[in-house]
Structure formats: structure tokens, C-alpha cells
Amino acid sequence: RQDPPSSSSNGRPISRAADPDGVELTTSSFRQNSQIRREHEVLPLLSSSSDPSHQQQATQPFNERLTSSVDSLFDSLAKCVPSHPSQLQNIIPSHPSRLLTRRHLALIVVICGCSYFLLDSLDLRLAFNDNRIRWPQLSTALNRAQRRLEEQLLIDYGNYSYIMQNATILMQSFHSNSLHRLKRRMKLKILQAGMLKGKIPKGVPGAGFTWVTGGDGRAAGYGNLFTQAYTNVIEDTARDAFNMLGIHFIAKNFAMDGAPSGPELSLCIESIFGVDIDVLSWDYYETDKDHHDLYRLWGNRAGIHPTMPVIFLQRNEETRAKINTEFESVGLGAVGFNANPLRSLLPDTDERTAEDLSESLRYYKCSGEVETSGICETNKYSTGGAPCDLSEHQAKARSGWKDHRLIGRAIGSFLVRMLRESLDELRDLPLTAETVHNLTSYQVKDHLAYRSSTLHDTHKGSKLGRNTDFLGGHGMYSPFWKANAFCRSALLPNQARYDGISTLGNKGIRHDGGFYTGYDVGNSITHLPKPNPNQPTDIQLAFLPESRRNCSSIVHIDYKDFFVVRREDEVVKVVIPNEAERKQFHRVRADNRGAHAIVLCDSQCEAGKCEDDIVSIAEIAAKDKLSIKVDGADIVSVKSLSLEPSICHLLIGDHDSFLWVNKRGQFELDIQLHTEGTLRLSSIIVI
């Protein structure tokens, strides 16, 4: 089977000369572009893992790392047999009339018998040899992954699988003016996989591509099993193709039921969603609704993330799609997705015999409606007999497993198609540090373009919440959008908690299916340890025991855990950031004022039902209930940053100032509760 020709997302042949990133890489163009490159800015853009042992490689100079990686790669490949197709001629007789010996026959049988299992690995070895990308071998490996995907789509959708196999039809659901930025990122990953092959220590991941979903209960898959959510389907769909090129692909479903995208989650993107993100998906329609400024905040905070991920907008609603265009104009990558064009091509169950349709299409559409009417609504969910009652989350407005599968298969197929185009555009390029530097320089250009832009810096009339107009008068808009933030959050899912950074506890393990075990879970609110009168009391991590369901299958992984302060704790001390947080999340500030804002967020109550004895940060004005000090200075009042219900608050000191000066950027908070009950904080943030 011949390799497909290079084609763009709209089905037209790609012009190499017209590629926005300059596919024809030359030494002169690299030298021009490298003038703007800064070593400390390039390294995060190539980061492929949040594993501390992997990040230690970043301390070695960039040129030395790449050069040594290439040298080690060729040394190891030289030991491989066969390391090149031509060497097969030395093993198998070339003359057809020569009789084969038993040894030859046995060798041929072994090669043929094992080829099914070894061919993918062999292609990958051959592809990164002789200081060049061997495009035919990589292309062949990717072709096999694409054929396996086609077979899976045929199982899922039968004769209707064409909607994801036909590029023109599939791409009608994706809208972007910056696909070249997504493909550039994939090109770097392909090259990085070649550079790192044979160099990675055992147990340390190599080149990786990470998709992260941020969203509400619908995005989390509520009403379904966790594995049925579209993020898990994306990983199942795209992982094989990326693996064929030596890239470890994971998709993390970090959506949280009932949580808006900001300001809390936006300010905590780096700690909650991780320091290694390639695509960051936004899906908060249930919670954000028409508060479009929250999307602006989300996109701006994604823009200052160390890996500057591509923003992926689910449903591609018109107003937010226009905001995507604003982001693209200043260097960010953005993609909008709407599954409706694909849904419109699928058959109605009431027009066909149900048995004639595949499981993924049976009872999916009735009378033109997706999972919301008649027998389609009745057969919307399939939870596999989980011993938990999920009916409370199975709302009409939420998606069933068939819609999640459609979304996941479509996005996964899109990513595989972009990977194919990225590989096609990389053919015949040398596997050298110079090639990587050249592509990376375009990443840096975009990064600098965004950081120097004034987009949204003075966006007045913000709908972020009550009392936010005062921010503009204090010069806080730019830092609010773009300044480094340290966030310690109790919420789950949470990469900093899984990695033991925020809790200084055990590091968790990620399992197939996207859930984690082994991390510090804290204590039940009903079994908190008693304070030690001879030692300062540290703030405690707690959870509600009723929030942990006992199901045979994973239903969801999001929990509204919290940091708790009780009256009997007397003075509770919090140092933020701790040394692990400083090491992981420290970035150079946009200014040298040494001034910071401190935000405390109240924990959201489960299902909006709060216990009577819970004290809010907003009650600090009542001195008989709560008092807080920052480096020994009293907090006088707070100002809300949040939508209703108000949960996030800026701490205000003397002279009505919310700016706290500490050149090291590390603050000590003393919190004391003077009444019965508990203070519960979901996040503590320093901006």
C-alpha cells in the first residue's frame, strides 16, 4: 500500500515553500532566528515530562544535550542488527538459484513469524539512523497505526466511519488559523523522539505529547463511567499512532463537576493541570455560561504556561471563537471544535432497524435529536452494572457514552491526521540539533510575541465578578493575566498533589484509564488528628467521607477536598510557596517590584449544600470569627474576585492595599478561627 500524498487539513496538497514555519530549514535562517532565542526560554518548550529526574537533564546546556543525545543514538544504533535494510542482503541469499540452508530457512521463519510483533519497533530503529529521519520507515509505521484506527472506526460506525476517515468531512468540525503551531509542536516531538532514542535512562519517559481536558461535569463524563468520557476515548484513539513515532501520548481528564474555569482554576493551571501540556482543552459551558471574560482569563493564563499549550475550545461557540482569533493574533495556538457537522451525517435509529446499526449508532439519534428523545434518551447511558446510583448525574443536557465516543474518536482522528501531516512535512530533514533549534525558534517567537502584547491588559468592564474594577486602578490587570502564580490547591484532580509537590507527601502513580493512586489523600473531616500544643499547627488536608463512592468501576476522580482550620488548632501556619513549589513553578516575573497579591478561595460545598458551621473568608470583617496575618501584618478586609457564589478573595491590608512586598515571594500566613466550626479553603494563591 502506497503512502498517502502530503495534504493539508482541507485536502489540498501542501506547498512546502508556503509552510508558515519554513519547512525548508537552512543554516542561514537558523542563525537569524536563533538571535532571539534564550536558553532558559527554549528548554521548557521542549520539556516532555514533569518527572523531576527527567527535568534534571535541563541543567545541561542545550547544545550539549542535543549533541550528546545524537552521538549516543548513533552508537547504540550501530550495535543493532539489522540496523539498515541493506544488511538483510548479508543474511538472506540474494541469488534465486542458490539453495537455502537450514539456517537460512530457520532465520526466515523466525523473521516472518515475529514480524507482526517486531515490525513497529524495527521501523522506529531504522527511521532514526545515519543522522537523518528515515521517512519511509516512520511513514510505514504510522500507516499501520492508521490502518488499525480505520479498522476500529469501522467496528464503531460501520459504513458511516467515512465521516472520520475523509479529511474534508472531518475537518469541517475543526476551526483554526493556527494549525501550523500545533503541527510545529508535533514536528518537535518527532525530532525529539529521535534525539532521545537510546539516551533515556530506564524508568524515565522520553518524548511525550500531553492532552489535558479542563471542564465541568459533562466534560468529566458524569452520568457515565469515567473510562467512557471523551478524554479517555481520545487517548485510546490517538495513542497507537503517536507510539509508532516514539512519542508517549496521554490524555488527562482533569474536569471537575460544578467548577467554573476561573478565577481559581485559571490561576492554578500550572499546578493543577501540570507543567507539561501540549493541548489544553476548555469545556466549561455548564458553569461559565455567558461569562466570556473567564475564557479570556483562561487563555491568557495558558499563554504564560511554560510550554505555551495550544488552546482547544469545545463546541466553538461564536463569541469564544472570536476570542480564539484574538489569541491567535498574538502568537497563541487555538483550535475550535464542534461535533454537529459529524452528528448531522449519522443515521436516525427510527429510520433504520436498530439491529442494522453498530452499537455506537444504535439509539444515538432519534427524530434528528441526539440522545434526548424517545428510545434514544432511554438508552443514553450504559454504566456496566456499577453498584452506585448514577441517576442523579444523568441529566438530559449531559452526554451519554455514545456522544462521548463520537467526540473522542473525532478529536483523536484529527490529532492523528495532524501527526501525519507533520511527519510528511518533515521528510528528508537531517536529524540534527540545528533542525530542532530552527523549529524551536518559531516557538520562541510566538512566546515573545504573546508576552510583549497588551491583549486584554486593560480590559475594563470585566465580568469576572463583583468588585473587580478596582484592579485596573492598581495596575494589576497585566499581572493578573500574565504574572507567575504559585497555587496550592486541595482540589482533585491535581497534578501537584499527585506528584507530592503541594503536600510534600508521596508521589502518586497514573494507571491506564487515567486515575491515580498512592498520593497523599489527607484525612477525613471526621477523623482529623488533634493539635499538638507543643508544636506549631500546620494547615491540614481533609475530605468529606461521603464524597468517596465505593464502586467496582471508576465513576469520577474529581473531589472538592479542602484545607481546614478549626478553633482548637489555635494559630495555623501556612508558608507559600514551599521549597518544592518554588523549584517546580518559579518563573521570572514580568517586573521587579517584588509586590504580590494573595488570594484565598473558600471550598465549594458539595451540590451547593453547606453545613451551618462553615466560616467563609468573607467573614474576616467580623473580628470575633476569623483573623489572618501575612508576615505578621493584619488582614483588614477582602475583596471578591469570583462569580456567585463568591469563593475567591484578595487579602487587603492597611491603606486598602492588596499588594504585599516580599522580595523572595514566599509568605507566611497565620490563620486563627475564634468561633466554633471550620474554615475550609480549596486553594491558596500568590500572584
N, C-alpha and C positions, 0 to 999 in steps of 0.2 A: 504494500500500500504506500503510495507516494505521500510525502509530507504536503500539507496544505500550503498554498502560497501565502505570503505575508499579506495581511489585510487589516484594515482599520476597523474600528468598532462599528462603522456603518457599512462594512462590507466592501469598501473600495480599497484597491491596492495602496500600500503605504509608500510614500516617497521618502527615501532615506534623507535626501537633502532638505526636506521640509520638516523633519523632526524638530520639535521645539527645543530639545536638549542637545541637538547636534550629534547625531549618531556617528558621523564621520569624525572620530576623535583624532586630533593631531597634537603633536608636541607643542606647536606654537599656541594653539587655542588653550591648551592646558596651562601654559606659562602665563597667559593673560588672565585666565580665570583664577589661578592659584594666588594671585596677588591679594585677593580679598579673603582668602582662606585663613582661618585662625585655628591652630591645633586644638584648643580646648573646645571650640565650637563644632569641629568636624567629628571628633570622637563620639559624642552622644548620638549623632545622626547614624553612625554605623553600629551602635550598640544592638546586640541581638539577644541579650539575656539580662535579667535582673539579678542573676545569681552572683553574689559577691566574688566568688572565686573566678568567675569569668570576667568580671569587671576589673580585676587586678591587672589583666592584660593591657588595659588602657593606660597604665602608668608608663609603659614602654613607649618611646617615641613612635609616632605613627608610621614614618617611612621604614624604620627598623622592623616594626611588627609585620608590615606587609611583605618586605623583602625576605625576612626570615621564614615567613609562612610559605612563600613561593618556593624558596630553596628546600625547605623541609618536604614540601609537597612533591617536588620532583625526585628527591632522594627516595621517598617511600614508594613512588610510582615505579621507579627503576627496578624495584625488587618484585613487582607484580608480574606474574606470568599467566596468560599473555598480557602484556601492557599495551600492545598495539595489534590491530588486525593482521598486519603483515607477518607477525611472528607465528601466526597459525600455520603459515606455509612451511615452517621448520618442523612442525609436528605431524601434520597430515600429508601424505604423499601427494605430490602435485600431478604426476603423470597418470592418466586414467588406466593405462595398461598394466601398471605395476600392481602386483598382488599385495593386499594388505596383510600384515602380520596380526597375530592375536593381540599384540599390544596396541596396535593401531585401532583394531576393531573395538577393543575394550575402552580405549580412550574416547572414541566417537560415541559409544553407547553412554558413557558417563557424561560427556558434554551434552548430548541430546536429552538425556534423562533429567539432568539438573538444570537445564537452560530455563525452564519455567520459573525456577526459584532464584537463579543467579543472574539472569539476563539484565534485570534492572540495575543491580549492583555493578555488573560488568560495564554497562553503558556509562554509568557515572564515573567509573575509573578511567575509561578511555576518553571521556569527554574533557577531563581536565589534565591533559598530557601535553608535553612538548611546548610549554609556555603559551599555549593557545587554547581557546574554547573550541572543542571538537563539536561543532554544531550538529552534525548528523547524528552522533550518538545521543546527545541530550534531546534532540528532537524526536528520535526514535523512542526514547524512554517516556517522554511526555505524550507521544502519540498513543502508547499503550495505556497510560493512565486515562487519556481522553476516551479511548475505546471502552475502558471499564466504566467510566462515567456514563457514556452513552447507553451501555447495557443496563445500568441501574435506572437511568431515566426511562428506558423502555419498560422496565418492570413497574415503575411507579405510574407512568402515564400512557403506556401503550402507544397507540397511533398518534397521541397528542404530545409525545415527547419532542416533536419538532419545534415546539414553541421555545425550547431552551437550547436546541441544537442549531437552529437557524440564527445566525448573528444579527441579521436585520430585524427579526421579530424580537429577539431577546433584548437588544439594545434600545428598543422603544420604551422600555421601563426604566432606563438609566439616563440621567441628565447631568452633564458636566462640561465645563470649559477647561478643565484641568486634568484630564485623564493622563496627560503626559507626566504629571507629577506622581501619580500612582504607579505608572509603568516605570518611571525612573527609579522609584523605590524598589520595585521588583528586580530591575536590572542590577542594582547594587547588591541585592540579596543573592542573585545568581552568581555574581562575581565573588561575593564574599564566601559563598559555599565552596567555590573552587579554591580560593585562597586558604581557607581554613582546613581543607580536607587533609587528614594526616597530621594535623597540628594540634587538634583539640585534645586536652587531657581527658582521661576516662572519667565519665560522670558529669562532664561539663557540656552543656548544649552548644552546638555550633550556630550557623546562620539560622535565624528564625524569622517568621512572619506572624505577627500577633494582631488578631482582630479582637476588639473589646466592644461589647454592647452595653451602653448605659440606657436605662429606660424605666418604665413604670411596670405595673403588674402584668399588663398584656405582654410586654416585651419579655418579662421574666417567665412567661408561659403559665401564669396562674390559671387554674382550672384543668390543666393538663399535667402530665408527668414532666419533671424537669428536663429529661432527655428528649422530650418531644418539642421543646421550644426551638424557634428557628435558628438561634445561635448555634446550638448543638448540631443542627442539620447542616449549617454552613461548614462546620469543621468536618463532618462526615463526608460532605460533597467535595471539598477542595483539598483535603489533607493529602490524598494519594498523589495528586499532580505535583504539589509542592515537594513532597518527599522524593519524587523521581528526580528532582533537580538538586537534591541535597539540602532542602530548606525545611526546617521543622515548623509546620503550620499549626497554630492553636487558635481557637475562638473562645473567648471568655464571656460568659453570660453574667454580667455584674449588674443587671437590672434589679430594682428594688420597688416592691409594691408600695404605692402611696407616696413616693418621694419625688418632689419636683427636681428639675435639673439644677436649680440654683436658689440662693447663692451657695448653700453649703456644699453640694456635690461639685459644682464648678470650681470652687476654691480648693477642693480636695482632690482634683482629678489625678494629680501625680501620685498621691499616697493611696487613694482608694483603687484606682484603675491600673496603677503600675507605672514604672519608669520606662518600660519598653512597650510602645504601642505603635503599630503601623497604620491601622484604621480604627478610628473612634466613632462608633455609631450612636446617634441621638434618636431616641424613641420615647418621648415623654408627653405624648398627646393627652393622655388621661389626666395628668397632673398639671402641666404647663398651660394647656388650653390656648387662649389667645394672648398670653403674656410673652410676646415675641422678644422683648428685651432679655429674657432669660436665655434665649438661644444666642443672642449677641454675646452675652457674658460667657456662655459655654464655649463658643467658637474662639473667642479671644483667649480664654484660658488654655484651650487646646493649642493655640498658636504659640504660646510660650513654653509648652511642654518640651523637654529636651530632645525628643525625637520628632516633634512637629508632625503629628499624625494627620493623615487625610481624614477630613470630616465626612461622615456618611449620614445623610438625612433620610430617615424613613418616611414614607408617604409623600415626601416632596411637596408639601403644602405651599401655596403660591407665595405668601409673604416670607416665609423662611427660605424659600428657593431664591428670592431676591437678595436676602441676606447672604446666602451662599455666594452669589455673584460678587457681593462686596468683599467677602473673604478672598475670593479668587483674584481680585484685582490687586491685592497687596501680598501675594505670594503663597497663600494657603491652598492646599488641595481640597476640593469639595465635590461630592457626588450626591445627587438626589435619586431616590428610588421610589417608584410607585408600581405596585403589582397589578393594578387594574387592567392595563393592556393585555397582560397574560391571562388574567381571570376571564376576560371577555371572550377568549378563544376556546375556553373549555366547555364541555357539553353540560346540558341540564340533565339531571337524573330523571326527571319526569318526562323527558322526551326520548329516553332510551331505557331499555331493560337494565335494571340495576346490575344484574349478573354480567352484562356485556361490558361493564366498566371496571377498570382496575380499582383496587382498594382505595387509592389516593383520590380517585374521582367519584367513587360511589357515594351518593348523598352529600356531595360537596356543593353543588349548585341546584337550586330548585326555583323554578319560575324566574330565573335571572338573578336571584339573590344568593349570596354566598353564606351558607351555614346559619341563616337567620329565619328561615320559614319552613313550615311543613315538616316532612320527614327528614330534611337536611338538618334542621335545628335539633330534632330528636336524636340524631346520630352524630352530633357535633363532637362529642368527647369520647375518648376511649382510654381509660386510666388503668387498664390491666388488672383490675381487682385489688387496687391499693386499699388497705384497711382503714383509710382515712376518708372522712366525708369531705369531698372537694366541691360539693354543690354550691357552697357559699361564694366560691370564686368563679363559678361557671356562668358568668353574666352574658347576656345576649350580645353586648358590644365587644366582647373579647373573642379572640380567635381560637378555633378548635385545632386539633392536631393536623388536620389536612391543610388548613391555611398556613400554619407554621411550616409544614413541609414544603409547600409551594414557595413561600418566601425564601426559605433556606436553600432549596435547590436552585432557585433563580439567582440568588446572590452568589452562591458557590460556583455556579456555572459561569457567571460574569467574571469572578476572580480568576478562574482557570483560563478563560478567554484572554483576559488581560495578561496573564502569565505567558500564554502562548505568543501573543504579540510582542511582549518584552523580549522573549527568547529570540524570536525571528529578527528583531532589530539589533540584537547583539552578535549576530553571526559574524564570524571571521575577525572579531576583535582580539587582540593579544591579551592574555591573562597576566596583566602587569599591574603594579601599583599605580602607574600613570593613568591607566584607564579608570581605575576606581577614583583617583583624585579628580579626574576631569568630571565625571558624573557627580561626585560629591560637591564640587564647586558650584554646580547649579542648585543643589540643596542649600548650600550656604547663602547663595544669592537670595533665594526665596526667604530664608530665615532672617537675613539682614533687612530685606525689603519690608517684611512684616514688623520687625522690631522698631524700624525707623518711621513707620507710618503713624498717622494720627487718627486712624479709623476708630470711631466711637469714643475717642478720648474725652470729648466734651459733649457727650450725648445727653442733652437736657431733657427734662420731662420723662425721666426713666420710670418704668412701671415695675422696677424690681421690688418695690414695697413701700411702706409708709416711711416718711422722714428721710428719704434718700437724696433730696435736692441739696441738702447741706454739703454733700460730698464735693460737688463742683466748686463750692466756695472755699474749700480747703485744699484744692489741688490734688484731690485723691482719685480722680477718675482714671488717670493713666496708671497709677499703681494698682488700683482696683482691678483693672482689666489685665495688666501685664506684669505686675511685680511678682517676685518669687513669694510663695506662701508655704509655710510649714503647717501641716494639718495632722492632728492626731484624732482619729475618728474611731468610735466604737462600733459603727455600723458594719454589717456584713451584707454582701461580700466585700472584702477589703484586702488588697494585696499587701499593705504594710502590716496588717495583723497576721496574715498568712505567713509572711516572711519573718515575723517576730521582731520587727523594727519598732513599731509603736509600743509594744507591750514588753519588749526586752525578754521575750519568752521563747518557746520552741518554734522552730520553723516547720510549717505545715507541708504536706505532700499533696500534689494535684493528681487526681485519678482520672482515668478515662470516664467520660461523662461530665467532666467539668466541676466536680466537687472536691473539697479539701478536707483532710483530716490531720491530726497531730499538732495543730496550732493551739495557742492559749485561748480557751473559751471563757475564762473568767469564772465567777461564782453565781449561783442562783441568788436572786434578791432575798429569798427566804433563808439562805444559809451563808450569809456574809460573816467572815471572821470578826471577832471582837477586837477593838482597837487596843494597842499596847501603850499604856500610859507612859512608858519609859522611852518610847521612840516616836519620831515624827510620823504622822499618818500620811501615807501616800494615797492618792485617789484610787478607788477600786473599780475594776471592770465587772459588770454584772449583766444578768439577763433574766427575763421572765420565764419561769419553768414551763408555763402553758404555751409558750411560743415554739417550743421544740416538740414537733409531732413525731410519733413513733409509727413510721410507715415502712413497709417492706421495700418500697421503691422511693427514690429521691423525688420529693414533690417540689421543693424550692430550697434555695440556700441563702435567702436574704432574711436577716433578722435585725430588729431595731434594738440592739444592745446599747448599753449606756455606761458612762462613768457616774458613780453615785457618791453623794456626800450625805452623811447622817449627822444628827445633832450630837450623838455620842462620840463621833470622830473628833470633835472639837476643831482644831485648825488642820485642814487638809492642804498639803503642799503639792504643787504641780510645777515641774520645770519643763518648759517647752521652748525650743526643741531639745530633746535629749541628744546625746552624742551620736547615737545610731541614726537618728533623723537628720542631724546636721551633715553627717557623712553621706547619706543617701540622697538628700533633697537639696543640698546647698547649691545655689546658683549665684552668679554675680548680679548684684542689684542694679537697677536702671539708674540709680542716683546714689549719692554718697551722704545723704542726710543722716543715716542711721536711725531714722524715725520709722516706727512701725504702728500698725493698727492691730488690735487684738479683738477677736470675735469668739463669743461663746454661743453655742447652739443648744437649745433645750431638746431633749429627746421627744420624738413624736410618740404619742400614745397609740397603742395597738387599736386599729379600727376607730381611731378618734375618741376612744373612751379612756379618760384619765382618772386615776384614783384621786380621791379628795385631798389626800395629804401631800401631794406633789407640789413642790415650790418651784416657781419659774424665775429665771434670771431677771425678768422684768420687775419682780417684786423687790429688787435691791433698794428701791427708794424707801421701802419700809424697813428702817434700820433694825427693828426688833425681829426681823425674819432672817436677813441674809447680809453678810458683809464680805467684801473681796478687796484684797490689796494686790497691787502689781509692783514688785520690787520695793515693797514697804509703803507705797503711796495708795491712799484710799480711792476706791471707785465711787464716784458721786452719783452717777446715773448711767443709763444705757440708751442707745438709740437702735430701733429695729431696722433690719435690712431685709426682712422677709415678707413674702406674701402671707395672707391669712391662712392658717393661724401663724402668728409671729413666733418664730422659733430661734432666729439668729440675731444677735445683738452686739453692737460695737460698745466696748467699755469706754466710758467717759470719765476723765479725771478732773482736776481743778481747772478753772478758767474755761470750762466747757470744751476741753480738748480731748480728742481721741487719738492723738499721736503720742507714742511712748518711745523715748530715746534710750537706746541701748546699743552701743557700737558692735557688740558681739551678736546682737539679735537673739539672745537667749534670756528668757524672762522667768521669774519665779512668782507664781500666783499662790496666795494664801486665801483659802475659801473656808468660811465658817457659817454653819447653819445654826440659828438661835431659836428655832421652833421645832416642834415635832413634825415628822415627815421626812421626805428625801428630796434632794436636788439631783436631777438626772440630766446629764449632758451627753449629747450624741457626738459633738465634735468641739475641739479647742483649736483655734486657728490663729496664726501670727502672719500678717501680711507685711 
